[in-house]
Amino acid sequence: MTETLTIAIAQLDLHVGSIDKNLAAIRAARAQAAAAGADLLVTPELSIAGYPPEDLVLKPAFVAACQAAAEALAADTADGGPGIVAGLPWRTDGSLHNAAFVMDGGAIIARRAKHELPNYGVFDEKRVFVAGPAPGPVPFRGFRLGLLICEDWWFPAVPETLAESGAEILISTNASPFEDGKQGRRIQLALNRVVETGLPFIFAALTGGQDEIVFDGASFALNADRSIALRMAHFETGLAVTQWRRGNAGLACTPQPIPPDPERLDLVYRAMVMGLADYVNKNAFPGVILGLSGGIDSALSAAVAVDALGADRVRAVMMPSRYTSAHSLEDAAACAALLGIRCDTVPISAATGAFEAALAPLFEGRAPDITEENIQSRARGLILMALSNKLGAMVLTTGNKSEMSVGYATLYGDMCGGYSVLKDVYKTTVFDLCRWRNAHLPDNARGPAGPVMPERVISKPPSAELRDNQTDQDSLPPYEVLDAILAALIEGEAAIEDVVAAGHDEATVARVWRLLDRAEYKRRQAPPGVKITPRAFGRDRRYPITNGFTTLVT
């Protein structure tokens, strides 16, 4: 009986719906695996279709095209090289499954359907897929492989079934979205499965961005003794080759050097970079354009954009009003210079003056208020969209999660744009990320080393500069207070009394609760943005706009 098995893990950045591109990526990985002497290539979940395909799988033509691609890929294995594990939507007996096919010797030798279908957070697989039966092992070149598809290993039932029916190793194909703090939880759950089954474990992961989701990769392998034998890089494509030998205690993997764990802010920042890069590139935008105000949010957004796309694909515009301070213009210009991006100036005073003059007869007898502030914001949005239409670059909006939570943003104004890298980043984290980026150059960043914004951008009080002497704290609690309350209400779904019991002022908590509730209509109209926290607005958190449940507010 064969005593060794060489398994290559392909950590791929795939393109939803682009079957030909995905097939080419799998074939390129197989060629690498063959050159390394691999017996088997394992690719991520739904690798032929891309993940998540959402309602694409309801199109019979798409499912048929995926099936044809799988058959073509299987035919490749007639050359005697590595077998392949690849994923695709599979229709059989009238049911559509999220499936993994095993290919070897020129044929599809096994099909397995995902048993545990996630239906929470960003996932709604039960809407389009039917759960498969608990799977049995797949015989492959003298070994018995326990094949799982992502969620199948987050619960003990499927791994235990595979172990009881004779599997020698657990191999999971995955599309596991990034969120802050998730990496350690993945490893711990995998260790739980190893302990429960006594089997080694392979986690083969997707990387790359897809709309509001980003996948961080970090594929790994665990031996049955719970030691980590392999861990691949975060947010990078690549191929890792693992050597497994059968001994008295079962299969064991020759360990490889394990890279150090990245810092939390490193992971968050790189998630933002990858999410933006893939959104722009996969949708074939030539670049991005954004308003650069001299404030911290636009400075960080510009830095992420340059690191994602390169300075030549990022363009900035300063749009001063009569309320714009000299230091804001200086700081915006300094940010542009540090990043090496073009920055134009388009004053908005004439535009806002024209609007105010046109509306003066209708506003007669009414004092200036937030209306005039919003006119400024919307004038800026109009300018950015006009430049986008003329130049082709996508508008990058710069609002953060704290602002979007409480509605401190203007519809068709500063919310105007095609994508938001800060949409799921609280303001306190924005400050942390700016300090971190000024001190670090992320891996694979296209931007410069060294500081990317003046220190004054980080240290000065945040202000929208829509009226004289304005600061954010005129309208909002201090951000360290606001963000703590928001995290409790959004990520924790805490009741007001629980947030108060944690040490917050009751009136402040109730006010934040009201603002959060009343801003839902704005968030529904916000552009997509990178998911960072466990509870991002949009796919993760879906509240009704028309909502009469206000009894908890005092």
NUKOLNU-779640 format. One record per residue (C-alpha): x, y, z; residue number from 1. Coordinates in steps of 0.05 Angstrom, whole numbers. Layout:
N
+--------+--------+--------+-----+
!   east !  north !     up !   n !
+--------+--------+--------+-----+
!      X !      Y !      Z ! NUM !
...
+--------+--------+--------+-----+
END
This chain:
554
+--------+--------+--------+-----+
!   east !  north !     up !   n !
+--------+--------+--------+-----+
!      0 !      0 !      0 !   1 !
!     24 !     71 !    -17 !   2 !
!     53 !    103 !     45 !   3 !
!     61 !    176 !     22 !   4 !
!     13 !    227 !     -6 !   5 !
!     34 !    295 !    -32 !   6 !
!    -22 !    347 !    -29 !   7 !
!    -16 !    416 !    -59 !   8 !
!    -61 !    471 !    -32 !   9 !
!    -79 !    525 !    -82 !  10 !
!    -96 !    591 !    -48 !  11 !
!   -130 !    628 !   -105 !  12 !
!   -163 !    695 !   -118 !  13 !
!   -221 !    676 !   -162 !  14 !
!   -272 !    717 !   -202 !  15 !
!   -345 !    703 !   -191 !  16 !
!   -379 !    683 !   -256 !  17 !
!   -315 !    684 !   -298 !  18 !
!   -311 !    610 !   -309 !  19 !
!   -255 !    614 !   -361 !  20 !
!   -211 !    656 !   -316 !  21 !
!   -222 !    610 !   -257 !  22 !
!   -208 !    549 !   -299 !  23 !
!   -143 !    581 !   -323 !  24 !
!   -123 !    595 !   -250 !  25 !
!   -136 !    523 !   -230 !  26 !
!    -97 !    496 !   -289 !  27 !
!    -38 !    542 !   -274 !  28 !
!    -39 !    517 !   -202 !  29 !
!    -41 !    445 !   -226 !  30 !
!     19 !    456 !   -270 !  31 !
!     57 !    483 !   -209 !  32 !
!     33 !    424 !   -168 !  33 !
!     55 !    375 !   -221 !  34 !
!    124 !    406 !   -224 !  35 !
!    129 !    397 !   -148 !  36 !
!    109 !    323 !   -153 !  37 !
!     41 !    330 !   -121 !  38 !
!    -10 !    274 !   -123 !  39 !
!    -70 !    319 !   -109 !  40 !
!    -87 !    393 !   -118 !  41 !
!   -140 !    422 !    -71 !  42 !
!   -174 !    487 !    -92 !  43 !
!   -222 !    532 !    -53 !  44 !
!   -297 !    525 !    -46 !  45 !
!   -336 !    534 !   -112 !  46 !
!   -270 !    547 !   -147 !  47 !
!   -299 !    539 !   -216 !  48 !
!   -358 !    587 !   -203 !  49 !
!   -326 !    635 !   -155 !  50 !
!   -355 !    651 !    -86 !  51 !
!   -408 !    673 !    -70 !  52 !
!   -444 !    664 !   -137 !  53 !
!   -511 !    684 !   -106 !  54 !
!   -568 !    681 !   -156 !  55 !
!   -521 !    664 !   -214 !  56 !
!   -532 !    591 !   -194 !  57 !
!   -607 !    599 !   -210 !  58 !
!   -588 !    607 !   -284 !  59 !
!   -588 !    538 !   -317 !  60 !
!   -538 !    563 !   -368 !  61 !
!   -488 !    582 !   -313 !  62 !
!   -494 !    515 !   -278 !  63 !
!   -486 !    478 !   -345 !  64 !
!   -424 !    520 !   -361 !  65 !
!   -393 !    502 !   -293 !  66 !
!   -408 !    429 !   -305 !  67 !
!   -375 !    432 !   -374 !  68 !
!   -314 !    465 !   -344 !  69 !
!   -310 !    410 !   -291 !  70 !
!   -311 !    357 !   -345 !  71 !
!   -256 !    393 !   -384 !  72 !
!   -215 !    398 !   -321 !  73 !
!   -225 !    325 !   -306 !  74 !
!   -201 !    308 !   -376 !  75 !
!   -136 !    343 !   -361 !  76 !
!   -120 !    292 !   -307 !  77 !
!   -113 !    237 !   -359 !  78 !
!    -40 !    259 !   -365 !  79 !
!    -23 !    221 !   -301 !  80 !
!     -8 !    285 !   -262 !  81 !
!    -42 !    310 !   -199 !  82 !
!   -115 !    296 !   -185 !  83 !
!   -158 !    356 !   -170 !  84 !
!   -210 !    376 !   -119 !  85 !
!   -252 !    433 !   -149 !  86 !
!   -318 !    464 !   -130 !  87 !
!   -380 !    481 !   -171 !  88 !
!   -456 !    484 !   -167 !  89 !
!   -482 !    414 !   -182 !  90 !
!   -553 !    397 !   -203 !  91 !
!   -574 !    325 !   -192 !  92 !
!   -642 !    293 !   -184 !  93 !
!   -674 !    362 !   -188 !  94 !
!   -634 !    391 !   -130 !  95 !
!   -578 !    443 !   -134 !  96 !
!   -518 !    431 !    -89 !  97 !
!   -455 !    468 !    -69 !  98 !
!   -408 !    412 !    -89 !  99 !
!   -336 !    390 !    -92 ! 100 !
!   -314 !    343 !   -148 ! 101 !
!   -253 !    298 !   -144 ! 102 !
!   -219 !    287 !   -211 ! 103 !
!   -166 !    236 !   -229 ! 104 !
!   -145 !    193 !   -287 ! 105 !
!   -185 !    234 !   -337 ! 106 !
!   -251 !    227 !   -301 ! 107 !
!   -294 !    254 !   -244 ! 108 !
!   -284 !    199 !   -192 ! 109 !
!   -327 !    228 !   -136 ! 110 !
!   -377 !    283 !   -121 ! 111 !
!   -393 !    310 !    -52 ! 112 !
!   -448 !    359 !    -34 ! 113 !
!   -442 !    409 !     23 ! 114 !
!   -482 !    385 !     83 ! 115 !
!   -481 !    445 !    130 ! 116 !
!   -508 !    505 !     91 ! 117 !
!   -494 !    572 !    127 ! 118 !
!   -553 !    619 !    130 ! 119 !
!   -528 !    677 !    174 ! 120 !
!   -488 !    740 !    167 ! 121 !
!   -464 !    747 !     95 ! 122 !
!   -488 !    676 !     78 ! 123 !
!   -555 !    655 !     50 ! 124 !
!   -538 !    588 !     18 ! 125 !
!   -604 !    556 !     39 ! 126 !
!   -638 !    604 !     -8 ! 127 !
!   -605 !    573 !    -70 ! 128 !
!   -575 !    506 !    -50 ! 129 !
!   -601 !    441 !    -22 ! 130 !
!   -561 !    407 !     33 ! 131 !
!   -528 !    342 !     13 ! 132 !
!   -525 !    279 !     55 ! 133 !
!   -470 !    267 !    106 ! 134 !
!   -412 !    246 !     62 ! 135 !
!   -368 !    185 !     64 ! 136 !
!   -294 !    183 !     49 ! 137 !
!   -267 !    188 !    -23 ! 138 !
!   -218 !    133 !    -44 ! 139 !
!   -158 !    166 !    -77 ! 140 !
!    -94 !    130 !    -98 ! 141 !
!    -95 !     84 !    -38 ! 142 !
!   -119 !    135 !     13 ! 143 !
!   -187 !    152 !     41 ! 144 !
!   -200 !    226 !     40 ! 145 !
!   -252 !    260 !     84 ! 146 !
!   -275 !    316 !     40 ! 147 !
!   -312 !    375 !     72 ! 148 !
!   -338 !    440 !     44 ! 149 !
!   -326 !    500 !     90 ! 150 !
!   -385 !    502 !    139 ! 151 !
!   -383 !    425 !    143 ! 152 !
!   -324 !    429 !    191 ! 153 !
!   -351 !    486 !    234 ! 154 !
!   -395 !    433 !    268 ! 155 !
!   -374 !    364 !    293 ! 156 !
!   -425 !    320 !    257 ! 157 !
!   -394 !    314 !    187 ! 158 !
!   -322 !    305 !    210 ! 159 !
!   -344 !    252 !    260 ! 160 !
!   -384 !    216 !    206 ! 161 !
!   -323 !    216 !    161 ! 162 !
!   -278 !    191 !    216 ! 163 !
!   -326 !    135 !    235 ! 164 !
!   -330 !    113 !    163 ! 165 !
!   -255 !    106 !    154 ! 166 !
!   -227 !    173 !    130 ! 167 !
!   -153 !    182 !    142 ! 168 !
!   -150 !    257 !    134 ! 169 !
!   -200 !    315 !    134 ! 170 !
!   -193 !    362 !     74 ! 171 !
!   -236 !    424 !     73 ! 172 !
!   -247 !    470 !     13 ! 173 !
!   -264 !    540 !     39 ! 174 !
!   -289 !    609 !     23 ! 175 !
!   -286 !    639 !     93 ! 176 !
!   -295 !    715 !     94 ! 177 !
!   -247 !    758 !    134 ! 178 !
!   -270 !    793 !    196 ! 179 !
!   -231 !    824 !    252 ! 180 !
!   -211 !    770 !    302 ! 181 !
!   -235 !    710 !    262 ! 182 !
!   -167 !    679 !    248 ! 183 !
!   -156 !    652 !    318 ! 184 !
!   -227 !    625 !    320 ! 185 !
!   -215 !    585 !    256 ! 186 !
!   -153 !    552 !    285 ! 187 !
!   -187 !    535 !    350 ! 188 !
!   -247 !    503 !    315 ! 189 !
!   -201 !    463 !    271 ! 190 !
!   -164 !    439 !    332 ! 191 !
!   -231 !    418 !    362 ! 192 !
!   -245 !    375 !    301 ! 193 !
!   -176 !    344 !    304 ! 194 !
!   -185 !    326 !    377 ! 195 !
!   -255 !    298 !    366 ! 196 !
!   -236 !    255 !    306 ! 197 !
!   -163 !    240 !    317 ! 198 !
!   -150 !    259 !    244 ! 199 !
!   -104 !    310 !    212 ! 200 !
!   -137 !    370 !    178 ! 201 !
!   -125 !    413 !    116 ! 202 !
!   -158 !    481 !    108 ! 203 !
!   -153 !    504 !     35 ! 204 !
!   -177 !    576 !     31 ! 205 !
!   -199 !    628 !    -19 ! 206 !
!   -167 !    696 !    -20 ! 207 !
!   -188 !    761 !    -55 ! 208 !
!   -246 !    810 !    -55 ! 209 !
!   -317 !    800 !    -79 ! 210 !
!   -362 !    861 !    -73 ! 211 !
!   -367 !    875 !      2 ! 212 !
!   -332 !    811 !     24 ! 213 !
!   -257 !    798 !     26 ! 214 !
!   -225 !    730 !     37 ! 215 !
!   -159 !    728 !     74 ! 216 !
!   -131 !    660 !     54 ! 217 !
!    -84 !    637 !    109 ! 218 !
!    -94 !    563 !     90 ! 219 !
!    -64 !    515 !    140 ! 220 !
!    -52 !    442 !    157 ! 221 !
!    -56 !    409 !    226 ! 222 !
!    -28 !    343 !    246 ! 223 !
!    -68 !    294 !    289 ! 224 !
!    -24 !    313 !    348 ! 225 !
!    -53 !    384 !    341 ! 226 !
!     12 !    414 !    316 ! 227 !
!      9 !    465 !    260 ! 228 !
!     47 !    436 !    200 ! 229 !
!     33 !    492 !    151 ! 230 !
!      4 !    562 !    147 ! 231 !
!      2 !    602 !     83 ! 232 !
!      4 !    678 !     78 ! 233 !
!    -55 !    723 !     90 ! 234 !
!    -84 !    761 !     31 ! 235 !
!    -38 !    729 !    -21 ! 236 !
!    -47 !    677 !    -75 ! 237 !
!      2 !    618 !    -75 ! 238 !
!     13 !    544 !    -75 ! 239 !
!     37 !    503 !    -16 ! 240 !
!     59 !    430 !    -23 ! 241 !
!     49 !    385 !     37 ! 242 !
!     81 !    316 !     46 ! 243 !
!     39 !    265 !     84 ! 244 !
!     67 !    198 !    108 ! 245 !
!     26 !    140 !    135 ! 246 !
!     53 !    112 !    201 ! 247 !
!     27 !     73 !    260 ! 248 !
!    -11 !    135 !    284 ! 249 !
!    -40 !    150 !    215 ! 250 !
!    -22 !    205 !    167 ! 251 !
!     27 !    258 !    189 ! 252 !
!     52 !    320 !    152 ! 253 !
!    124 !    341 !    149 ! 254 !
!    123 !    409 !    184 ! 255 !
!    143 !    473 !    148 ! 256 !
!    166 !    540 !    178 ! 257 !
!    106 !    578 !    206 ! 258 !
!    106 !    653 !    193 ! 259 !
!     93 !    699 !    253 ! 260 !
!     22 !    721 !    264 ! 261 !
!      9 !    789 !    232 ! 262 !
!    -13 !    847 !    275 ! 263 !
!    -88 !    861 !    279 ! 264 !
!    -82 !    929 !    245 ! 265 !
!    -39 !    898 !    190 ! 266 !
!    -95 !    848 !    174 ! 267 !
!   -150 !    901 !    176 ! 268 !
!   -111 !    948 !    131 ! 269 !
!    -94 !    894 !     81 ! 270 !
!   -166 !    871 !     79 ! 271 !
!   -185 !    942 !     59 ! 272 !
!   -131 !    944 !      6 ! 273 !
!   -149 !    877 !    -24 ! 274 !
!   -224 !    891 !    -22 ! 275 !
!   -215 !    956 !    -61 ! 276 !
!   -164 !    929 !   -110 ! 277 !
!   -207 !    870 !   -130 ! 278 !
!   -271 !    912 !   -135 ! 279 !
!   -237 !    963 !   -181 ! 280 !
!   -198 !    913 !   -222 ! 281 !
!   -251 !    858 !   -230 ! 282 !
!   -302 !    911 !   -251 ! 283 !
!   -251 !    942 !   -299 ! 284 !
!   -251 !   1013 !   -272 ! 285 !
!   -189 !   1051 !   -295 ! 286 !
!   -179 !   1081 !   -226 ! 287 !
!   -212 !   1121 !   -170 ! 288 !
!   -225 !   1194 !   -154 ! 289 !
!   -240 !   1222 !    -84 ! 290 !
!   -249 !   1286 !    -47 ! 291 !
!   -188 !   1303 !     -5 ! 292 !
!   -209 !   1349 !     52 ! 293 !
!   -149 !   1350 !     97 ! 294 !
!   -187 !   1307 !    146 ! 295 !
!   -169 !   1238 !    172 ! 296 !
!   -221 !   1197 !    135 ! 297 !
!   -204 !   1221 !     65 ! 298 !
!   -129 !   1216 !     81 ! 299 !
!   -136 !   1143 !    101 ! 300 !
!   -181 !   1128 !     41 ! 301 !
!   -129 !   1158 !     -5 ! 302 !
!    -73 !   1118 !     26 ! 303 !
!   -112 !   1053 !     19 ! 304 !
!   -128 !   1070 !    -53 ! 305 !
!    -55 !   1083 !    -71 ! 306 !
!    -33 !   1019 !    -36 ! 307 !
!    -86 !    981 !    -74 ! 308 !
!    -80 !   1011 !   -143 ! 309 !
!    -17 !   1053 !   -148 ! 310 !
!    -11 !   1129 !   -148 ! 311 !
!    -23 !   1134 !   -223 ! 312 !
!    -94 !   1106 !   -215 ! 313 !
!   -115 !   1152 !   -158 ! 314 !
!   -137 !   1224 !   -167 ! 315 !
!   -157 !   1273 !   -112 ! 316 !
!   -197 !   1337 !   -112 ! 317 !
!   -197 !   1392 !    -59 ! 318 !
!   -264 !   1428 !    -58 ! 319 !
!   -257 !   1486 !    -10 ! 320 !
!   -314 !   1529 !     15 ! 321 !
!   -312 !   1594 !     55 ! 322 !
!   -311 !   1550 !    118 ! 323 !
!   -250 !   1510 !     96 ! 324 !
!   -190 !   1526 !    140 ! 325 !
!   -121 !   1541 !    112 ! 326 !
!    -92 !   1483 !    151 ! 327 !
!   -142 !   1435 !    117 ! 328 !
!   -118 !   1456 !     49 ! 329 !
!    -46 !   1450 !     71 ! 330 !
!    -58 !   1381 !    100 ! 331 !
!    -95 !   1356 !     38 ! 332 !
!    -39 !   1381 !     -7 ! 333 !
!     13 !   1348 !     39 ! 334 !
!    -25 !   1281 !     36 ! 335 !
!    -27 !   1283 !    -40 ! 336 !
!     47 !   1300 !    -43 ! 337 !
!     66 !   1243 !      5 ! 338 !
!     25 !   1193 !    -35 ! 339 !
!     48 !   1220 !   -102 ! 340 !
!    -22 !   1231 !   -130 ! 341 !
!    -51 !   1286 !   -172 ! 342 !
!    -94 !   1335 !   -133 ! 343 !
!   -137 !   1388 !   -166 ! 344 !
!   -175 !   1445 !   -133 ! 345 !
!   -247 !   1461 !   -150 ! 346 !
!   -277 !   1514 !   -103 ! 347 !
!   -351 !   1505 !    -87 ! 348 !
!   -369 !   1576 !    -64 ! 349 !
!   -397 !   1596 !   -132 ! 350 !
!   -438 !   1532 !   -137 ! 351 !
!   -467 !   1537 !    -66 ! 352 !
!   -480 !   1611 !    -76 ! 353 !
!   -520 !   1596 !   -139 ! 354 !
!   -562 !   1544 !   -102 ! 355 !
!   -574 !   1591 !    -43 ! 356 !
!   -594 !   1647 !    -90 ! 357 !
!   -642 !   1603 !   -128 ! 358 !
!   -674 !   1579 !    -63 ! 359 !
!   -675 !   1646 !    -27 ! 360 !
!   -747 !   1663 !    -44 ! 361 !
!   -770 !   1596 !    -17 ! 362 !
!   -726 !   1601 !     45 ! 363 !
!   -746 !   1673 !     62 ! 364 !
!   -754 !   1684 !    137 ! 365 !
!   -719 !   1619 !    156 ! 366 !
!   -651 !   1620 !    190 ! 367 !
!   -592 !   1581 !    160 ! 368 !
!   -588 !   1510 !    188 ! 369 !
!   -566 !   1441 !    166 ! 370 !
!   -598 !   1454 !     98 ! 371 !
!   -541 !   1500 !     78 ! 372 !
!   -490 !   1451 !    104 ! 373 !
!   -520 !   1395 !     62 ! 374 !
!   -519 !   1439 !      0 ! 375 !
!   -444 !   1445 !      7 ! 376 !
!   -436 !   1370 !     14 ! 377 !
!   -481 !   1357 !    -46 ! 378 !
!   -444 !   1407 !    -89 ! 379 !
!   -380 !   1368 !    -75 ! 380 !
!   -416 !   1303 !    -93 ! 381 !
!   -439 !   1334 !   -159 ! 382 !
!   -368 !   1355 !   -176 ! 383 !
!   -339 !   1286 !   -161 ! 384 !
!   -393 !   1251 !   -202 ! 385 !
!   -383 !   1299 !   -260 ! 386 !
!   -308 !   1284 !   -260 ! 387 !
!   -323 !   1209 !   -255 ! 388 !
!   -370 !   1213 !   -315 ! 389 !
!   -319 !   1253 !   -356 ! 390 !
!   -256 !   1215 !   -336 ! 391 !
!   -283 !   1145 !   -323 ! 392 !
!   -253 !   1137 !   -253 ! 393 !
!   -299 !   1110 !   -198 ! 394 !
!   -315 !   1158 !   -140 ! 395 !
!   -289 !   1131 !    -75 ! 396 !
!   -331 !   1155 !    -16 ! 397 !
!   -296 !   1165 !     50 ! 398 !
!   -346 !   1158 !    107 ! 399 !
!   -332 !   1112 !    166 ! 400 !
!   -377 !   1065 !    206 ! 401 !
!   -386 !   1112 !    264 ! 402 !
!   -415 !   1165 !    219 ! 403 !
!   -458 !   1117 !    179 ! 404 !
!   -485 !   1086 !    243 ! 405 !
!   -514 !   1151 !    268 ! 406 !
!   -531 !   1184 !    202 ! 407 !
!   -475 !   1236 !    207 ! 408 !
!   -470 !   1237 !    131 ! 409 !
!   -507 !   1270 !     74 ! 410 !
!   -546 !   1231 !     22 ! 411 !
!   -522 !   1249 !    -49 ! 412 !
!   -466 !   1288 !    -16 ! 413 !
!   -408 !   1257 !     21 ! 414 !
!   -444 !   1189 !     14 ! 415 !
!   -438 !   1197 !    -62 ! 416 !
!   -394 !   1144 !    -94 ! 417 !
!   -384 !   1074 !   -119 ! 418 !
!   -346 !   1042 !    -61 ! 419 !
!   -325 !   1057 !     10 ! 420 !
!   -264 !   1027 !     43 ! 421 !
!   -282 !   1055 !    112 ! 422 !
!   -355 !   1034 !    112 ! 423 !
!   -344 !    981 !    166 ! 424 !
!   -287 !   1016 !    203 ! 425 !
!   -304 !   1054 !    267 ! 426 !
!   -273 !   1123 !    276 ! 427 !
!   -228 !   1101 !    333 ! 428 !
!   -200 !   1047 !    288 ! 429 !
!   -190 !   1099 !    233 ! 430 !
!   -143 !   1136 !    280 ! 431 !
!   -106 !   1071 !    297 ! 432 !
!    -99 !   1052 !    224 ! 433 !
!    -71 !   1120 !    205 ! 434 !
!    -18 !   1116 !    259 ! 435 !
!     -2 !   1045 !    238 ! 436 !
!      4 !   1061 !    164 ! 437 !
!     49 !   1121 !    177 ! 438 !
!     97 !   1073 !    213 ! 439 !
!     90 !   1011 !    167 ! 440 !
!     90 !    992 !     94 ! 441 !
!     42 !    933 !     84 ! 442 !
!     64 !    873 !     44 ! 443 !
!     51 !    882 !    -31 ! 444 !
!     29 !    954 !    -22 ! 445 !
!     37 !    998 !    -84 ! 446 !
!     44 !   1061 !    -43 ! 447 !
!    107 !   1093 !    -12 ! 448 !
!    144 !   1074 !     50 ! 449 !
!    143 !   1124 !    107 ! 450 !
!     88 !   1171 !    129 ! 451 !
!     29 !   1180 !     82 ! 452 !
!     -4 !   1238 !    119 ! 453 !
!     19 !   1294 !    164 ! 454 !
!     14 !   1282 !    239 ! 455 !
!    -34 !   1341 !    244 ! 456 !
!    -86 !   1303 !    203 ! 457 !
!    -88 !   1251 !    260 ! 458 !
!    -82 !   1298 !    319 ! 459 !
!   -130 !   1354 !    302 ! 460 !
!   -204 !   1350 !    323 ! 461 !
!   -245 !   1321 !    266 ! 462 !
!   -291 !   1370 !    231 ! 463 !
!   -336 !   1370 !    170 ! 464 !
!   -321 !   1446 !    163 ! 465 !
!   -392 !   1462 !    140 ! 466 !
!   -400 !   1521 !    187 ! 467 !
!   -355 !   1566 !    229 ! 468 !
!   -314 !   1532 !    284 ! 469 !
!   -349 !   1465 !    274 ! 470 !
!   -323 !   1399 !    303 ! 471 !
!   -355 !   1330 !    301 ! 472 !
!   -362 !   1331 !    376 ! 473 !
!   -412 !   1389 !    370 ! 474 !
!   -462 !   1337 !    345 ! 475 !
!   -435 !   1271 !    371 ! 476 !
!   -407 !   1242 !    435 ! 477 !
!   -332 !   1234 !    437 ! 478 !
!   -314 !   1179 !    388 ! 479 !
!   -285 !   1133 !    441 ! 480 !
!   -352 !   1136 !    477 ! 481 !
!   -394 !   1133 !    413 ! 482 !
!   -356 !   1073 !    385 ! 483 !
!   -361 !   1033 !    449 ! 484 !
!   -436 !   1044 !    451 ! 485 !
!   -444 !   1028 !    377 ! 486 !
!   -404 !    964 !    382 ! 487 !
!   -449 !    941 !    439 ! 488 !
!   -513 !    959 !    401 ! 489 !
!   -491 !    933 !    332 ! 490 !
!   -443 !    875 !    342 ! 491 !
!   -471 !    857 !    410 ! 492 !
!   -545 !    871 !    398 ! 493 !
!   -545 !    894 !    470 ! 494 !
!   -606 !    925 !    505 ! 495 !
!   -600 !    997 !    529 ! 496 !
!   -599 !    976 !    602 ! 497 !
!   -541 !    929 !    588 ! 498 !
!   -500 !    984 !    555 ! 499 !
!   -516 !   1030 !    614 ! 500 !
!   -496 !    976 !    663 ! 501 !
!   -428 !    973 !    627 ! 502 !
!   -416 !   1044 !    650 ! 503 !
!   -447 !   1090 !    597 ! 504 !
!   -493 !   1149 !    609 ! 505 !
!   -566 !   1129 !    598 ! 506 !
!   -586 !   1191 !    560 ! 507 !
!   -526 !   1185 !    514 ! 508 !
!   -541 !   1111 !    500 ! 509 !
!   -614 !   1126 !    486 ! 510 !
!   -595 !   1182 !    439 ! 511 !
!   -545 !   1138 !    401 ! 512 !
!   -598 !   1083 !    397 ! 513 !
!   -647 !   1132 !    365 ! 514 !
!   -596 !   1158 !    316 ! 515 !
!   -576 !   1087 !    296 ! 516 !
!   -648 !   1067 !    285 ! 517 !
!   -667 !   1129 !    246 ! 518 !
!   -608 !   1126 !    198 ! 519 !
!   -627 !   1059 !    166 ! 520 !
!   -656 !   1093 !    105 ! 521 !
!   -589 !   1127 !     92 ! 522 !
!   -550 !   1062 !     98 ! 523 !
!   -596 !   1028 !     48 ! 524 !
!   -572 !   1079 !     -3 ! 525 !
!   -498 !   1076 !     15 ! 526 !
!   -446 !   1047 !    -32 ! 527 !
!   -416 !    979 !    -19 ! 528 !
!   -355 !    974 !     25 ! 529 !
!   -306 !    923 !     54 ! 530 !
!   -333 !    880 !    111 ! 531 !
!   -285 !    885 !    170 ! 532 !
!   -325 !    874 !    234 ! 533 !
!   -368 !    815 !    253 ! 534 !
!   -431 !    856 !    238 ! 535 !
!   -425 !    899 !    176 ! 536 !
!   -483 !    941 !    150 ! 537 !
!   -517 !    910 !     90 ! 538 !
!   -512 !    834 !     84 ! 539 !
!   -496 !    824 !    157 ! 540 !
!   -546 !    872 !    189 ! 541 !
!   -614 !    881 !    155 ! 542 !
!   -662 !    923 !    194 ! 543 !
!   -729 !    950 !    168 ! 544 !
!   -730 !   1023 !    149 ! 545 !
!   -803 !   1029 !    171 ! 546 !
!   -795 !   1006 !    243 ! 547 !
!   -842 !   1019 !    301 ! 548 !
!   -802 !    981 !    353 ! 549 !
!   -781 !   1040 !    396 ! 550 !
!   -807 !   1018 !    463 ! 551 !
!   -737 !   1008 !    491 ! 552 !
!   -719 !   1081 !    482 ! 553 !
!   -733 !   1123 !    543 ! 554 !
+--------+--------+--------+-----+
END
